[in-house]
């Protein structure tokens, strides 16, 4: 394959971050867009330079001029659209989380394997340049043997881009979202990064407070990787704290401590302060990395292009369906551990996050 012809299913706000990855890319072409709202479909087609637009994803899948689809729709639709796309012979990039339960994920993997097409879970955090640099520094031995990882998440109601309430509503319905909007939905990013950095998780414990009964935060989660590295993530809701950022504003900090030094990534979707995006401390010296690509958009661009490259070169993408299931089991384990009040092994979890919170 010399050029990948792409169809986008879903024209919501987040697609503003997906599309730049296709600009000036000789190996991909945006052919069509589909959205159930005809005005949105027409508008996006004009914005993105697509020749065609649809309001029914099945019509887009029938288009022989499309090689691959991006599925950017509410989570409950991930599985049926992915399976239909595979049956139509299309490669699939599906937004995270992969589906709303493990049973659906297994069906998606089976369908794409049967059809001989590639399946990639679109999770951009593992492509964020400061995180990639942190991994590079660890692999180079800059902090010695990693011992523990700490992640802090903080949300605010001030700043960032405008997202209509109608767009948020389905995220507050566990049957549509698969879980809550914070630990389940946004948490998939963090759990994917955690596994990317330190591998399989052995055991998880945690505490979750369900604000208003549906918002899965604040929370504190701890875990141990099979390689012995320990981890901790906490989330506080700070609606009165003003935070800077062009996208979803948030205080997101990652600290990795080794037996020789430490690494701190100080931002991702938002920017709380003026620190460099990555700081390395080793052997009594502090080294600041102020020149990294650190806009959240960069992670989307690199994520998009990784899948196009995988298709062009007939290789596996970084985030396969199997990795998507591994991340989902980690996420489900956090909810199950909090509900039971005792540690849980991800490999032993039940098949859904929803049933753990009934």
Buried (B, 14 or more C-beta within 10 A) or exposed (E): EEBBBBBBBBBBEBBBBBBBBBEEBEBBBBBBBBBBEEEBBBBBBEEBEBEBBBBEBEEBBEBEEBBBBBBBBBBBBBBBBBBBBBBBEBBBBBBBBBBBBBEBBBBBBEBBEEBEBBBBBBBBBBBBBBBBBBBEBBEEEBBBEBBBBBBBBBBBEEBBEEEEEEEEEBBBBBEBBBBBBBBBBBBBBBBBBBBBBBEEBBBBBBBBEBEEEBBBBBBBBBBBBEEEBBBBBBBBBBEEBEBBBBBBBBBBBBBBBBEBBBBBBBBBBBBBEEBBBBBBBBEEEEBEBEEBBBBBBBBBBBBBBBBBBBBBEEEEBBBBBEBBBBBBBBBBBBBBBBBEEEBBBBEEBBBBBBBBBE
